[in-house]
Amino acid sequence: MDPISASAVRISGKDKDILVLLSVLLGWLGVDRFYRGQIGLGIVKLLTSGGCGIWWAVDSLIYLLGNLPKDNDGAVILDRKTLQFLRSSAQVADEHGTPVKI
């Protein structure tokens, strides 16, 4: 298997900025989970009012501070700035300084 294809990351068509906005404003209704394609979790979050507010707060903080969220298909949801950076001709290196081809 080609090392580049083995480490390839699929990028979602969804926008992380919209995900964060939906989570902060309507997360207690599960709208963020519906946006990610997680219909079952969205329904549970809706029926529990965002887990009495706890699940809503945790999801919002994770989207803001944690790792990049993924959609239902496992593709990474990126914000516009990160997507523009990846599409630019910037040189990218891994943690050891080895150039990475994007």
PyMOL commands that place a pseudoatom at each C-alpha (Angstrom):
pseudoatom trace, name=CA, resn=MET, resi=1, chain=A, elem=C, hetatm=0, pos=[0.000, 0.000, 0.000]
pseudoatom trace, name=CA, resn=ASP, resi=2, chain=A, elem=C, hetatm=0, pos=[1.273, 3.465, -0.915]
pseudoatom trace, name=CA, resn=PRO, resi=3, chain=A, elem=C, hetatm=0, pos=[2.349, 5.410, 2.239]
pseudoatom trace, name=CA, resn=ILE, resi=4, chain=A, elem=C, hetatm=0, pos=[0.608, 8.571, 1.039]
pseudoatom trace, name=CA, resn=SER, resi=5, chain=A, elem=C, hetatm=0, pos=[-2.728, 6.838, 0.430]
pseudoatom trace, name=CA, resn=ALA, resi=6, chain=A, elem=C, hetatm=0, pos=[-2.407, 4.959, 3.746]
pseudoatom trace, name=CA, resn=SER, resi=7, chain=A, elem=C, hetatm=0, pos=[-2.277, 8.259, 5.626]
pseudoatom trace, name=CA, resn=ALA, resi=8, chain=A, elem=C, hetatm=0, pos=[-4.796, 10.102, 3.441]
pseudoatom trace, name=CA, resn=VAL, resi=9, chain=A, elem=C, hetatm=0, pos=[-7.507, 12.017, 5.277]
pseudoatom trace, name=CA, resn=ARG, resi=10, chain=A, elem=C, hetatm=0, pos=[-10.946, 12.482, 3.789]
pseudoatom trace, name=CA, resn=ILE, resi=11, chain=A, elem=C, hetatm=0, pos=[-12.314, 16.013, 4.099]
pseudoatom trace, name=CA, resn=SER, resi=12, chain=A, elem=C, hetatm=0, pos=[-16.026, 16.534, 4.644]
pseudoatom trace, name=CA, resn=GLY, resi=13, chain=A, elem=C, hetatm=0, pos=[-18.065, 19.027, 2.654]
pseudoatom trace, name=CA, resn=LYS, resi=14, chain=A, elem=C, hetatm=0, pos=[-19.437, 20.340, 5.939]
pseudoatom trace, name=CA, resn=ASP, resi=15, chain=A, elem=C, hetatm=0, pos=[-18.014, 23.474, 7.589]
pseudoatom trace, name=CA, resn=LYS, resi=16, chain=A, elem=C, hetatm=0, pos=[-16.654, 23.454, 11.151]
pseudoatom trace, name=CA, resn=ASP, resi=17, chain=A, elem=C, hetatm=0, pos=[-17.612, 27.120, 11.627]
pseudoatom trace, name=CA, resn=ILE, resi=18, chain=A, elem=C, hetatm=0, pos=[-21.254, 26.247, 10.942]
pseudoatom trace, name=CA, resn=LEU, resi=19, chain=A, elem=C, hetatm=0, pos=[-20.977, 23.209, 13.233]
pseudoatom trace, name=CA, resn=VAL, resi=20, chain=A, elem=C, hetatm=0, pos=[-19.703, 25.372, 16.108]
pseudoatom trace, name=CA, resn=LEU, resi=21, chain=A, elem=C, hetatm=0, pos=[-22.421, 27.967, 15.513]
pseudoatom trace, name=CA, resn=LEU, resi=22, chain=A, elem=C, hetatm=0, pos=[-25.147, 25.304, 15.441]
pseudoatom trace, name=CA, resn=SER, resi=23, chain=A, elem=C, hetatm=0, pos=[-23.745, 23.677, 18.564]
pseudoatom trace, name=CA, resn=VAL, resi=24, chain=A, elem=C, hetatm=0, pos=[-23.584, 26.888, 20.590]
pseudoatom trace, name=CA, resn=LEU, resi=25, chain=A, elem=C, hetatm=0, pos=[-26.980, 28.216, 19.513]
pseudoatom trace, name=CA, resn=LEU, resi=26, chain=A, elem=C, hetatm=0, pos=[-29.044, 25.080, 18.925]
pseudoatom trace, name=CA, resn=GLY, resi=27, chain=A, elem=C, hetatm=0, pos=[-26.972, 22.273, 20.447]
pseudoatom trace, name=CA, resn=TRP, resi=28, chain=A, elem=C, hetatm=0, pos=[-29.500, 21.658, 23.193]
pseudoatom trace, name=CA, resn=LEU, resi=29, chain=A, elem=C, hetatm=0, pos=[-31.876, 20.581, 20.389]
pseudoatom trace, name=CA, resn=GLY, resi=30, chain=A, elem=C, hetatm=0, pos=[-29.268, 18.250, 18.860]
pseudoatom trace, name=CA, resn=VAL, resi=31, chain=A, elem=C, hetatm=0, pos=[-28.997, 20.273, 15.645]
pseudoatom trace, name=CA, resn=ASP, resi=32, chain=A, elem=C, hetatm=0, pos=[-25.188, 19.903, 15.641]
pseudoatom trace, name=CA, resn=ARG, resi=33, chain=A, elem=C, hetatm=0, pos=[-25.504, 16.119, 15.688]
pseudoatom trace, name=CA, resn=PHE, resi=34, chain=A, elem=C, hetatm=0, pos=[-28.042, 16.200, 12.855]
pseudoatom trace, name=CA, resn=TYR, resi=35, chain=A, elem=C, hetatm=0, pos=[-25.604, 18.385, 10.862]
pseudoatom trace, name=CA, resn=ARG, resi=36, chain=A, elem=C, hetatm=0, pos=[-22.825, 15.844, 11.413]
pseudoatom trace, name=CA, resn=GLY, resi=37, chain=A, elem=C, hetatm=0, pos=[-25.132, 13.109, 10.100]
pseudoatom trace, name=CA, resn=GLN, resi=38, chain=A, elem=C, hetatm=0, pos=[-25.567, 11.428, 13.473]
pseudoatom trace, name=CA, resn=ILE, resi=39, chain=A, elem=C, hetatm=0, pos=[-29.352, 11.242, 13.385]
pseudoatom trace, name=CA, resn=GLY, resi=40, chain=A, elem=C, hetatm=0, pos=[-29.758, 8.818, 16.320]
pseudoatom trace, name=CA, resn=LEU, resi=41, chain=A, elem=C, hetatm=0, pos=[-27.609, 10.906, 18.656]
pseudoatom trace, name=CA, resn=GLY, resi=42, chain=A, elem=C, hetatm=0, pos=[-29.388, 14.028, 17.453]
pseudoatom trace, name=CA, resn=ILE, resi=43, chain=A, elem=C, hetatm=0, pos=[-32.758, 12.549, 18.435]
pseudoatom trace, name=CA, resn=VAL, resi=44, chain=A, elem=C, hetatm=0, pos=[-31.452, 11.496, 21.869]
pseudoatom trace, name=CA, resn=LYS, resi=45, chain=A, elem=C, hetatm=0, pos=[-29.946, 14.940, 22.412]
pseudoatom trace, name=CA, resn=LEU, resi=46, chain=A, elem=C, hetatm=0, pos=[-33.226, 16.550, 21.344]
pseudoatom trace, name=CA, resn=LEU, resi=47, chain=A, elem=C, hetatm=0, pos=[-35.326, 14.391, 23.691]
pseudoatom trace, name=CA, resn=THR, resi=48, chain=A, elem=C, hetatm=0, pos=[-33.019, 15.074, 26.669]
pseudoatom trace, name=CA, resn=SER, resi=49, chain=A, elem=C, hetatm=0, pos=[-32.592, 18.821, 25.968]
pseudoatom trace, name=CA, resn=GLY, resi=50, chain=A, elem=C, hetatm=0, pos=[-28.906, 18.327, 25.340]
pseudoatom trace, name=CA, resn=GLY, resi=51, chain=A, elem=C, hetatm=0, pos=[-28.514, 16.024, 28.316]
pseudoatom trace, name=CA, resn=CYS, resi=52, chain=A, elem=C, hetatm=0, pos=[-29.982, 18.714, 30.585]
pseudoatom trace, name=CA, resn=GLY, resi=53, chain=A, elem=C, hetatm=0, pos=[-27.426, 21.135, 29.170]
pseudoatom trace, name=CA, resn=ILE, resi=54, chain=A, elem=C, hetatm=0, pos=[-24.356, 19.086, 30.060]
pseudoatom trace, name=CA, resn=TRP, resi=55, chain=A, elem=C, hetatm=0, pos=[-24.037, 17.260, 26.727]
pseudoatom trace, name=CA, resn=TRP, resi=56, chain=A, elem=C, hetatm=0, pos=[-24.657, 20.555, 24.923]
pseudoatom trace, name=CA, resn=ALA, resi=57, chain=A, elem=C, hetatm=0, pos=[-21.833, 22.301, 26.819]
pseudoatom trace, name=CA, resn=VAL, resi=58, chain=A, elem=C, hetatm=0, pos=[-19.388, 19.417, 26.405]
pseudoatom trace, name=CA, resn=ASP, resi=59, chain=A, elem=C, hetatm=0, pos=[-20.028, 19.150, 22.639]
pseudoatom trace, name=CA, resn=SER, resi=60, chain=A, elem=C, hetatm=0, pos=[-19.600, 22.903, 22.195]
pseudoatom trace, name=CA, resn=LEU, resi=61, chain=A, elem=C, hetatm=0, pos=[-16.290, 22.881, 24.068]
pseudoatom trace, name=CA, resn=ILE, resi=62, chain=A, elem=C, hetatm=0, pos=[-15.013, 19.852, 22.171]
pseudoatom trace, name=CA, resn=TYR, resi=63, chain=A, elem=C, hetatm=0, pos=[-15.815, 21.485, 18.811]
pseudoatom trace, name=CA, resn=LEU, resi=64, chain=A, elem=C, hetatm=0, pos=[-14.028, 24.665, 19.902]
pseudoatom trace, name=CA, resn=LEU, resi=65, chain=A, elem=C, hetatm=0, pos=[-11.007, 23.199, 21.695]
pseudoatom trace, name=CA, resn=GLY, resi=66, chain=A, elem=C, hetatm=0, pos=[-10.682, 19.528, 20.792]
pseudoatom trace, name=CA, resn=ASN, resi=67, chain=A, elem=C, hetatm=0, pos=[-9.594, 17.532, 17.784]
pseudoatom trace, name=CA, resn=LEU, resi=68, chain=A, elem=C, hetatm=0, pos=[-11.251, 18.053, 14.437]
pseudoatom trace, name=CA, resn=PRO, resi=69, chain=A, elem=C, hetatm=0, pos=[-14.742, 16.545, 14.462]
pseudoatom trace, name=CA, resn=LYS, resi=70, chain=A, elem=C, hetatm=0, pos=[-15.763, 13.949, 11.913]
pseudoatom trace, name=CA, resn=ASP, resi=71, chain=A, elem=C, hetatm=0, pos=[-19.018, 13.502, 10.065]
pseudoatom trace, name=CA, resn=ASN, resi=72, chain=A, elem=C, hetatm=0, pos=[-21.028, 10.276, 9.954]
pseudoatom trace, name=CA, resn=ASP, resi=73, chain=A, elem=C, hetatm=0, pos=[-18.818, 8.914, 7.137]
pseudoatom trace, name=CA, resn=GLY, resi=74, chain=A, elem=C, hetatm=0, pos=[-15.584, 9.516, 9.075]
pseudoatom trace, name=CA, resn=ALA, resi=75, chain=A, elem=C, hetatm=0, pos=[-14.477, 12.513, 6.998]
pseudoatom trace, name=CA, resn=VAL, resi=76, chain=A, elem=C, hetatm=0, pos=[-12.864, 15.381, 8.908]
pseudoatom trace, name=CA, resn=ILE, resi=77, chain=A, elem=C, hetatm=0, pos=[-14.895, 18.597, 9.221]
pseudoatom trace, name=CA, resn=LEU, resi=78, chain=A, elem=C, hetatm=0, pos=[-12.586, 21.588, 8.641]
pseudoatom trace, name=CA, resn=ASP, resi=79, chain=A, elem=C, hetatm=0, pos=[-13.020, 25.313, 9.078]
pseudoatom trace, name=CA, resn=ARG, resi=80, chain=A, elem=C, hetatm=0, pos=[-12.540, 27.646, 6.081]
pseudoatom trace, name=CA, resn=LYS, resi=81, chain=A, elem=C, hetatm=0, pos=[-9.065, 28.858, 7.098]
pseudoatom trace, name=CA, resn=THR, resi=82, chain=A, elem=C, hetatm=0, pos=[-7.660, 25.349, 7.431]
pseudoatom trace, name=CA, resn=LEU, resi=83, chain=A, elem=C, hetatm=0, pos=[-9.203, 24.326, 4.116]
pseudoatom trace, name=CA, resn=GLN, resi=84, chain=A, elem=C, hetatm=0, pos=[-7.702, 27.390, 2.384]
pseudoatom trace, name=CA, resn=PHE, resi=85, chain=A, elem=C, hetatm=0, pos=[-4.313, 26.575, 3.896]
pseudoatom trace, name=CA, resn=LEU, resi=86, chain=A, elem=C, hetatm=0, pos=[-4.451, 22.989, 2.642]
pseudoatom trace, name=CA, resn=ARG, resi=87, chain=A, elem=C, hetatm=0, pos=[-5.424, 24.181, -0.833]
pseudoatom trace, name=CA, resn=SER, resi=88, chain=A, elem=C, hetatm=0, pos=[-2.586, 26.724, -0.925]
pseudoatom trace, name=CA, resn=SER, resi=89, chain=A, elem=C, hetatm=0, pos=[0.913, 25.888, -2.061]
pseudoatom trace, name=CA, resn=ALA, resi=90, chain=A, elem=C, hetatm=0, pos=[2.347, 26.123, 1.469]
pseudoatom trace, name=CA, resn=GLN, resi=91, chain=A, elem=C, hetatm=0, pos=[5.049, 23.662, 2.418]
pseudoatom trace, name=CA, resn=VAL, resi=92, chain=A, elem=C, hetatm=0, pos=[3.879, 21.262, 5.137]
pseudoatom trace, name=CA, resn=ALA, resi=93, chain=A, elem=C, hetatm=0, pos=[6.122, 19.086, 7.326]
pseudoatom trace, name=CA, resn=ASP, resi=94, chain=A, elem=C, hetatm=0, pos=[5.360, 16.323, 9.796]
pseudoatom trace, name=CA, resn=GLU, resi=95, chain=A, elem=C, hetatm=0, pos=[6.425, 16.370, 13.461]
pseudoatom trace, name=CA, resn=HIS, resi=96, chain=A, elem=C, hetatm=0, pos=[9.955, 15.280, 12.472]
pseudoatom trace, name=CA, resn=GLY, resi=97, chain=A, elem=C, hetatm=0, pos=[10.414, 18.031, 9.876]
pseudoatom trace, name=CA, resn=THR, resi=98, chain=A, elem=C, hetatm=0, pos=[9.990, 15.727, 6.900]
pseudoatom trace, name=CA, resn=PRO, resi=99, chain=A, elem=C, hetatm=0, pos=[8.139, 17.473, 4.042]
pseudoatom trace, name=CA, resn=VAL, resi=100, chain=A, elem=C, hetatm=0, pos=[4.640, 16.122, 3.456]
pseudoatom trace, name=CA, resn=LYS, resi=101, chain=A, elem=C, hetatm=0, pos=[3.010, 16.264, 0.049]
pseudoatom trace, name=CA, resn=ILE, resi=102, chain=A, elem=C, hetatm=0, pos=[-0.575, 17.447, 0.156]
for i in range(1, 102): cmd.bond("trace and resi %d" % i, "trace and resi %d" % (i + 1))
show_as sticks, trace
zoom trace
